[in-house]
Amino acid sequence: MDLKEKEEYIYKIKSLAKEKKAVIFAHYYTRPEIQECADFIGDSLALAQEATRVDADILVMCGVHFMGETMKILCPDKKVLIPDMNAGCSLADSCKAEDLAAFKAQHPDHMVVSYVNTTAEVKALTDVVVTSSNAKKIVDQLPKDAKIIFGPDHNLGSYINSVTGRDMLLWNGACHVHSRFSLEALLQLKAANQGVEVLAHPECKAPILAQSNVIGSTKALLQHTIQSSAKRFIIATESGILFEMQRACPDKEFIPVPPEVTEGVGCSCNECEYMRMNTLEKLYNCLFNETPEIAVKKETAEKAISSIERMLALS
């Protein structure tokens, strides 16, 4: 898509959104042109919370499916749309509700702490939801003798165990993007860029985190680059955030850590193919046709929202 076509699409989308009293939300990991088009940009939970505050008839979540579900749970009376219903999440998919239910049955004395990157059905089986930014704070507030199942991200759970001194029972799930960063490539980048800070998301594997100066949520990493006096950074998270970092800090340089080479094929950055399923064409059609629409069963939503509300109370 050339610049003129992109600008025409953005104009049509914004006009249609105004006409239909719709608000567009975009995750940091979506395409730059989607972020340009959005009314709000952020991480999944922040966007869902923002949705509860806006005056709108239609909410459009440009992200992945579980994000639309979380938004619908918090805004049950609003129509929630997503540009592509097939935009899933490898991390959410790694923990099926029926599998978690069976695991809970095997450990009846454990409470469940679930990362927000989960389906509505998993949230309904959860005692308290957490995000990458508040997981440590919330786990620290739980009883010291509490037995905890943490899922689905094993890497995030391992990190939280290391910084809280807990011994949570970890679900063996992972984000396919954050799990494939190349340690060898990171070490080469550090050697070639002496003194440059490494910023990493806690969904990365432990060896990547061990080489990092700053570990934090997507928003925390963005804020660090804005507040820091440094001019160059090595970034180990999904590359969509580089657009917002560059927009906020046009005088700074951001170096993405590449993924491990798989079957002889490598690339210079890490992209989530599910996030990239959100396109301007799909966004326009989504608004025009008011479909696909996110639906969450009432019983599931009622159970799921209690785990989210507990998180908000502890945050």
DRENDO-1510 file (C-alpha; in Angstrom, 1 decimal, always signed):
<recs>
REC; n; res; u; v; w
REC; 1; MET; +0.0; +0.0; +0.0 .
REC; 2; ASP; +1.5; +3.4; -1.0 .
REC; 3; LEU; +1.3; +6.5; +1.1 .
REC; 4; LYS; -1.6; +8.0; -0.8 .
REC; 5; GLU; -3.7; +4.9; -0.4 .
REC; 6; LYS; -2.8; +4.6; +3.3 .
REC; 7; GLU; -3.8; +8.2; +3.9 .
REC; 8; GLU; -7.1; +7.7; +2.1 .
REC; 9; TYR; -7.9; +4.6; +4.2 .
REC; 10; ILE; -7.1; +6.4; +7.4 .
REC; 11; TYR; -9.3; +9.3; +6.4 .
REC; 12; LYS; -12.2; +6.9; +5.6 .
REC; 13; ILE; -11.8; +5.0; +8.8 .
REC; 14; LYS; -11.7; +8.0; +11.0 .
REC; 15; SER; -14.7; +9.5; +9.2 .
REC; 16; LEU; -16.7; +6.2; +9.6 .
REC; 17; ALA; -15.7; +5.9; +13.2 .
REC; 18; LYS; -17.0; +9.4; +13.9 .
REC; 19; GLU; -20.2; +8.7; +12.0 .
REC; 20; LYS; -20.8; +5.4; +14.0 .
REC; 21; LYS; -19.6; +6.8; +17.3 .
REC; 22; ALA; -16.9; +4.2; +17.4 .
REC; 23; VAL; -13.5; +4.3; +19.2 .
REC; 24; ILE; -10.5; +2.5; +17.8 .
REC; 25; PHE; -7.9; +0.9; +20.1 .
REC; 26; ALA; -4.6; -0.5; +18.9 .
REC; 27; HIS; -2.0; -2.6; +20.7 .
REC; 28; TYR; +1.6; -1.5; +20.6 .
REC; 29; TYR; +2.4; -4.6; +18.5 .
REC; 30; THR; +0.2; -3.8; +15.6 .
REC; 31; ARG; +1.3; -2.3; +12.2 .
REC; 32; PRO; +2.4; +1.3; +12.3 .
REC; 33; GLU; -0.5; +2.4; +10.1 .
REC; 34; ILE; -3.0; +0.8; +12.5 .
REC; 35; GLN; -1.4; +2.7; +15.4 .
REC; 36; GLU; -1.6; +5.9; +13.3 .
REC; 37; CYS; -5.3; +5.3; +12.9 .
REC; 38; ALA; -6.1; +4.5; +16.5 .
REC; 39; ASP; -7.7; +6.8; +19.1 .
REC; 40; PHE; -5.8; +5.0; +21.9 .
REC; 41; ILE; -2.6; +2.9; +21.8 .
REC; 42; GLY; -1.4; +0.7; +24.6 .
REC; 43; ASP; -1.1; -2.7; +26.1 .
REC; 44; SER; -4.0; -5.1; +26.3 .
REC; 45; LEU; -5.3; -4.3; +29.8 .
REC; 46; ALA; -4.8; -0.5; +29.6 .
REC; 47; LEU; -6.8; -0.5; +26.4 .
REC; 48; ALA; -9.6; -2.5; +28.0 .
REC; 49; GLN; -9.7; -0.2; +31.0 .
REC; 50; GLU; -9.7; +2.9; +28.7 .
REC; 51; ALA; -12.7; +1.3; +26.9 .
REC; 52; THR; -14.7; +1.5; +30.1 .
REC; 53; ARG; -14.2; +5.3; +30.2 .
REC; 54; VAL; -15.0; +6.3; +26.6 .
REC; 55; ASP; -18.4; +7.5; +25.3 .
REC; 56; ALA; -18.9; +5.2; +22.4 .
REC; 57; ASP; -21.4; +2.8; +20.9 .
REC; 58; ILE; -18.8; +0.7; +19.2 .
REC; 59; LEU; -15.3; -0.4; +20.4 .
REC; 60; VAL; -12.9; -1.7; +17.9 .
REC; 61; MET; -9.9; -3.7; +19.3 .
REC; 62; CYS; -7.0; -3.9; +16.9 .
REC; 63; GLY; -5.0; -6.6; +18.5 .
REC; 64; VAL; -5.7; -10.3; +19.1 .
REC; 65; HIS; -8.8; -12.2; +20.1 .
REC; 66; PHE; -8.3; -12.4; +23.9 .
REC; 67; MET; -7.9; -8.6; +24.0 .
REC; 68; GLY; -11.3; -8.2; +22.4 .
REC; 69; GLU; -12.7; -10.7; +25.0 .
REC; 70; THR; -11.2; -8.8; +27.9 .
REC; 71; MET; -12.7; -5.6; +26.5 .
REC; 72; LYS; -16.1; -7.2; +26.1 .
REC; 73; ILE; -16.0; -8.6; +29.7 .
REC; 74; LEU; -15.3; -5.1; +31.0 .
REC; 75; CYS; -17.8; -3.4; +28.7 .
REC; 76; PRO; -20.7; -5.9; +28.3 .
REC; 77; ASP; -23.2; -3.3; +27.0 .
REC; 78; LYS; -20.9; -2.1; +24.2 .
REC; 79; LYS; -20.5; -3.7; +20.7 .
REC; 80; VAL; -16.9; -4.9; +20.6 .
REC; 81; LEU; -15.4; -5.5; +17.1 .
REC; 82; ILE; -12.1; -7.0; +16.0 .
REC; 83; PRO; -10.8; -6.6; +12.4 .
REC; 84; ASP; -9.9; -10.3; +12.0 .
REC; 85; MET; -11.4; -13.0; +14.2 .
REC; 86; ASN; -8.5; -15.3; +13.3 .
REC; 87; ALA; -6.0; -13.1; +15.1 .
REC; 88; GLY; -5.2; -15.5; +17.9 .
REC; 89; CYS; -2.4; -15.7; +20.4 .
REC; 90; SER; +0.2; -18.5; +20.8 .
REC; 91; LEU; +0.4; -17.8; +24.5 .
REC; 92; ALA; -3.4; -17.9; +25.1 .
REC; 93; ASP; -3.6; -21.0; +22.9 .
REC; 94; SER; -1.0; -22.8; +25.1 .
REC; 95; CYS; -3.5; -22.9; +27.9 .
REC; 96; LYS; -6.9; -24.4; +27.1 .
REC; 97; ALA; -9.6; -24.1; +29.7 .
REC; 98; GLU; -10.3; -27.8; +29.9 .
REC; 99; ASP; -6.6; -28.5; +30.5 .
REC; 100; LEU; -6.4; -25.9; +33.2 .
REC; 101; ALA; -9.5; -27.3; +34.9 .
REC; 102; ALA; -8.0; -30.7; +34.9 .
REC; 103; PHE; -4.7; -29.4; +36.3 .
REC; 104; LYS; -6.6; -27.5; +39.0 .
REC; 105; ALA; -8.3; -30.7; +40.0 .
REC; 106; GLN; -4.9; -32.4; +40.5 .
REC; 107; HIS; -3.9; -29.5; +42.7 .
REC; 108; PRO; -7.0; -28.6; +44.7 .
REC; 109; ASP; -5.0; -26.7; +47.4 .
REC; 110; HIS; -3.6; -24.2; +44.9 .
REC; 111; MET; -5.0; -20.9; +43.8 .
REC; 112; VAL; -4.6; -19.8; +40.2 .
REC; 113; VAL; -2.9; -16.6; +39.1 .
REC; 114; SER; -3.2; -16.1; +35.3 .
REC; 115; TYR; -1.5; -13.7; +33.0 .
REC; 116; VAL; -4.0; -11.4; +31.2 .
REC; 117; ASN; -3.0; -13.1; +27.9 .
REC; 118; THR; -5.6; -15.8; +28.3 .
REC; 119; THR; -9.0; -16.6; +27.0 .
REC; 120; ALA; -12.2; -15.6; +28.8 .
REC; 121; GLU; -12.8; -19.3; +29.8 .
REC; 122; VAL; -9.3; -19.4; +31.5 .
REC; 123; LYS; -10.0; -16.1; +33.3 .
REC; 124; ALA; -13.2; -17.7; +34.6 .
REC; 125; LEU; -11.1; -20.4; +36.2 .
REC; 126; THR; -8.7; -17.9; +37.7 .
REC; 127; ASP; -8.5; -16.4; +41.2 .
REC; 128; VAL; -6.6; -13.3; +40.1 .
REC; 129; VAL; -5.4; -12.0; +36.8 .
REC; 130; VAL; -2.0; -10.2; +36.5 .
REC; 131; THR; -0.2; -8.2; +33.8 .
REC; 132; SER; +3.6; -8.1; +33.2 .
REC; 133; SER; +3.7; -4.7; +34.9 .
REC; 134; ASN; +1.8; -5.6; +38.1 .
REC; 135; ALA; +2.5; -9.4; +38.5 .
REC; 136; LYS; +5.3; -8.9; +41.1 .
REC; 137; LYS; +3.2; -6.4; +43.1 .
REC; 138; ILE; +0.2; -8.7; +43.2 .
REC; 139; VAL; +2.1; -11.9; +43.9 .
REC; 140; ASP; +3.9; -10.1; +46.8 .
REC; 141; GLN; +0.5; -9.3; +48.4 .
REC; 142; LEU; -0.7; -12.9; +48.3 .
REC; 143; PRO; -0.3; -14.9; +51.6 .
REC; 144; LYS; +3.3; -16.2; +52.0 .
REC; 145; ASP; +2.1; -19.7; +52.5 .
REC; 146; ALA; -0.3; -19.7; +49.5 .
REC; 147; LYS; +0.2; -22.4; +46.9 .
REC; 148; ILE; +0.0; -20.9; +43.5 .
REC; 149; ILE; -0.5; -22.1; +39.9 .
REC; 150; PHE; +0.9; -19.5; +37.6 .
REC; 151; GLY; +0.0; -19.6; +33.9 .
REC; 152; PRO; +0.3; -19.7; +31.1 .
REC; 153; ASP; +3.6; -18.0; +30.5 .
REC; 154; HIS; +6.4; -20.1; +31.9 .
REC; 155; ASN; +9.1; -17.4; +31.2 .
REC; 156; LEU; +7.1; -14.7; +33.0 .
REC; 157; GLY; +6.3; -17.1; +35.9 .
REC; 158; SER; +10.0; -18.0; +36.3 .
REC; 159; TYR; +10.9; -14.3; +36.4 .
REC; 160; ILE; +8.3; -13.5; +39.0 .
REC; 161; ASN; +9.5; -16.5; +41.1 .
REC; 162; SER; +13.0; -15.1; +40.9 .
REC; 163; VAL; +12.1; -11.6; +42.1 .
REC; 164; THR; +9.5; -12.6; +44.7 .
REC; 165; GLY; +11.2; -15.7; +46.2 .
REC; 166; ARG; +8.1; -17.7; +45.5 .
REC; 167; ASP; +8.0; -21.3; +44.2 .
REC; 168; MET; +4.9; -21.1; +42.1 .
REC; 169; LEU; +3.8; -24.1; +40.0 .
REC; 170; LEU; +4.3; -22.9; +36.4 .
REC; 171; TRP; +2.2; -23.7; +33.4 .
REC; 172; ASN; +4.4; -24.6; +30.4 .
REC; 173; GLY; +3.2; -22.0; +27.9 .
REC; 174; ALA; +5.0; -19.3; +26.1 .
REC; 175; CYS; +4.7; -16.5; +23.6 .
REC; 176; HIS; +6.3; -17.7; +20.3 .
REC; 177; VAL; +7.7; -14.2; +19.6 .
REC; 178; HIS; +9.4; -13.6; +23.0 .
REC; 179; SER; +10.7; -17.2; +23.2 .
REC; 180; ARG; +12.6; -17.1; +20.0 .
REC; 181; PHE; +15.1; -14.2; +20.6 .
REC; 182; SER; +18.6; -15.3; +19.8 .
REC; 183; LEU; +21.0; -15.2; +22.8 .
REC; 184; GLU; +24.0; -15.4; +20.4 .
REC; 185; ALA; +22.7; -12.5; +18.4 .
REC; 186; LEU; +22.1; -10.5; +21.6 .
REC; 187; LEU; +25.6; -11.1; +22.7 .
REC; 188; GLN; +27.0; -10.0; +19.4 .
REC; 189; LEU; +24.9; -6.8; +19.5 .
REC; 190; LYS; +26.2; -6.1; +23.0 .
REC; 191; ALA; +29.8; -6.6; +21.9 .
REC; 192; ALA; +29.3; -4.3; +18.9 .
REC; 193; ASN; +27.5; -1.7; +21.0 .
REC; 194; GLN; +29.5; -1.4; +24.2 .
REC; 195; GLY; +27.6; +0.3; +27.0 .
REC; 196; VAL; +24.2; +0.3; +25.2 .
REC; 197; GLU; +21.4; -0.8; +27.5 .
REC; 198; VAL; +19.4; -3.9; +26.7 .
REC; 199; LEU; +15.6; -3.6; +27.4 .
REC; 200; ALA; +13.7; -6.9; +27.6 .
REC; 201; HIS; +10.1; -8.0; +28.2 .
REC; 202; PRO; +9.8; -10.6; +31.0 .
REC; 203; GLU; +8.1; -13.0; +28.6 .
REC; 204; CYS; +11.7; -13.6; +27.2 .
REC; 205; LYS; +13.7; -16.6; +28.3 .
REC; 206; ALA; +15.9; -16.4; +31.3 .
REC; 207; PRO; +19.2; -16.2; +29.4 .
REC; 208; ILE; +17.9; -13.1; +27.5 .
REC; 209; LEU; +16.8; -11.5; +30.8 .
REC; 210; ALA; +20.1; -12.3; +32.4 .
REC; 211; GLN; +21.8; -10.1; +29.7 .
REC; 212; SER; +19.3; -7.2; +30.1 .
REC; 213; ASN; +19.7; -4.0; +32.0 .
REC; 214; VAL; +16.0; -3.2; +32.1 .
REC; 215; ILE; +13.2; -5.8; +32.4 .
REC; 216; GLY; +9.6; -4.6; +32.1 .
REC; 217; SER; +6.2; -4.5; +30.4 .
REC; 218; THR; +5.9; -3.0; +27.0 .
REC; 219; LYS; +4.7; +0.3; +28.5 .
REC; 220; ALA; +7.5; +0.3; +31.0 .
REC; 221; LEU; +10.1; -0.2; +28.3 .
REC; 222; LEU; +8.6; +2.6; +26.3 .
REC; 223; GLN; +8.6; +5.0; +29.2 .
REC; 224; HIS; +12.2; +4.1; +30.0 .
REC; 225; THR; +13.3; +5.1; +26.5 .
REC; 226; ILE; +11.5; +8.4; +26.8 .
REC; 227; GLN; +12.9; +9.2; +30.3 .
REC; 228; SER; +16.4; +8.0; +29.7 .
REC; 229; SER; +19.1; +10.4; +28.5 .
REC; 230; ALA; +20.7; +7.6; +26.5 .
REC; 231; LYS; +20.4; +7.8; +22.7 .
REC; 232; ARG; +20.7; +4.1; +21.7 .
REC; 233; PHE; +18.9; +1.0; +23.0 .
REC; 234; ILE; +18.9; -2.7; +22.2 .
REC; 235; ILE; +15.3; -4.0; +22.4 .
REC; 236; ALA; +14.1; -7.5; +23.1 .
REC; 237; THR; +10.4; -7.5; +22.6 .
REC; 238; GLU; +7.9; -7.6; +19.7 .
REC; 239; SER; +9.1; -5.0; +17.1 .
REC; 240; GLY; +5.8; -3.2; +16.8 .
REC; 241; ILE; +6.8; -1.1; +19.8 .
REC; 242; LEU; +9.6; +0.4; +17.9 .
REC; 243; PHE; +7.2; +2.6; +16.0 .
REC; 244; GLU; +5.9; +4.2; +19.2 .
REC; 245; MET; +9.4; +4.5; +20.6 .
REC; 246; GLN; +10.7; +6.2; +17.5 .
REC; 247; ARG; +7.6; +8.5; +17.4 .
REC; 248; ALA; +8.2; +9.5; +21.0 .
REC; 249; CYS; +12.0; +9.7; +20.6 .
REC; 250; PRO; +12.8; +10.7; +17.0 .
REC; 251; ASP; +16.4; +11.5; +18.0 .
REC; 252; LYS; +17.1; +8.0; +19.4 .
REC; 253; GLU; +18.1; +4.7; +17.9 .
REC; 254; PHE; +16.5; +1.4; +18.7 .
REC; 255; ILE; +18.2; -1.9; +17.7 .
REC; 256; PRO; +15.9; -5.0; +17.7 .
REC; 257; VAL; +17.2; -8.3; +18.8 .
REC; 258; PRO; +16.7; -10.8; +16.0 .
REC; 259; PRO; +15.2; -14.2; +16.5 .
REC; 260; GLU; +17.0; -17.5; +16.4 .
REC; 261; VAL; +17.4; -18.9; +12.8 .
REC; 262; THR; +14.8; -21.6; +12.2 .
REC; 263; GLU; +15.2; -24.1; +9.3 .
REC; 264; GLY; +17.8; -21.8; +7.7 .
REC; 265; VAL; +15.7; -18.8; +7.7 .
REC; 266; GLY; +16.1; -15.7; +9.9 .
REC; 267; CYS; +14.9; -12.1; +10.0 .
REC; 268; SER; +16.2; -8.9; +11.4 .
REC; 269; CYS; +13.3; -8.4; +13.8 .
REC; 270; ASN; +10.6; -10.2; +15.7 .
REC; 271; GLU; +7.0; -9.7; +14.5 .
REC; 272; CYS; +3.8; -11.3; +15.8 .
REC; 273; GLU; +2.0; -12.6; +12.7 .
REC; 274; TYR; -1.3; -12.5; +14.5 .
REC; 275; MET; -1.0; -8.8; +15.4 .
REC; 276; ARG; +0.0; -8.2; +11.7 .
REC; 277; MET; -3.4; -9.6; +10.7 .
REC; 278; ASN; -4.9; -6.2; +11.6 .
REC; 279; THR; -4.8; -4.2; +8.4 .
REC; 280; LEU; -6.4; -0.9; +7.3 .
REC; 281; GLU; -8.6; -2.8; +4.8 .
REC; 282; LYS; -9.9; -5.1; +7.5 .
REC; 283; LEU; -10.3; -2.3; +9.9 .
REC; 284; TYR; -12.4; -0.3; +7.4 .
REC; 285; ASN; -14.6; -3.4; +6.5 .
REC; 286; CYS; -15.0; -4.2; +10.2 .
REC; 287; LEU; -16.3; -0.7; +10.9 .
REC; 288; PHE; -18.5; -0.6; +7.8 .
REC; 289; ASN; -20.1; -4.0; +8.3 .
REC; 290; GLU; -19.9; -3.9; +12.1 .
REC; 291; THR; -18.5; -7.5; +12.1 .
REC; 292; PRO; -16.7; -9.6; +13.3 .
REC; 293; GLU; -18.2; -9.0; +16.8 .
REC; 294; ILE; -16.7; -10.4; +20.0 .
REC; 295; ALA; -19.2; -12.4; +22.1 .
REC; 296; VAL; -18.5; -13.8; +25.6 .
REC; 297; LYS; -21.1; -16.1; +27.3 .
REC; 298; LYS; -22.7; -14.3; +30.2 .
REC; 299; GLU; -21.8; -17.0; +32.7 .
REC; 300; THR; -18.2; -17.0; +31.6 .
REC; 301; ALA; -18.0; -13.2; +31.7 .
REC; 302; GLU; -19.4; -13.1; +35.2 .
REC; 303; LYS; -16.8; -15.5; +36.5 .
REC; 304; ALA; -14.0; -13.9; +34.5 .
REC; 305; ILE; -14.6; -10.4; +35.7 .
REC; 306; SER; -14.2; -11.3; +39.3 .
REC; 307; SER; -10.5; -12.3; +38.6 .
REC; 308; ILE; -10.0; -9.0; +36.8 .
REC; 309; GLU; -11.6; -7.0; +39.6 .
REC; 310; ARG; -9.4; -8.7; +42.2 .
REC; 311; MET; -6.4; -7.7; +40.2 .
REC; 312; LEU; -7.5; -4.1; +40.0 .
REC; 313; ALA; -8.1; -4.1; +43.8 .
REC; 314; LEU; -4.6; -5.3; +44.4 .
REC; 315; SER; -2.9; -3.1; +41.8 .
</recs>
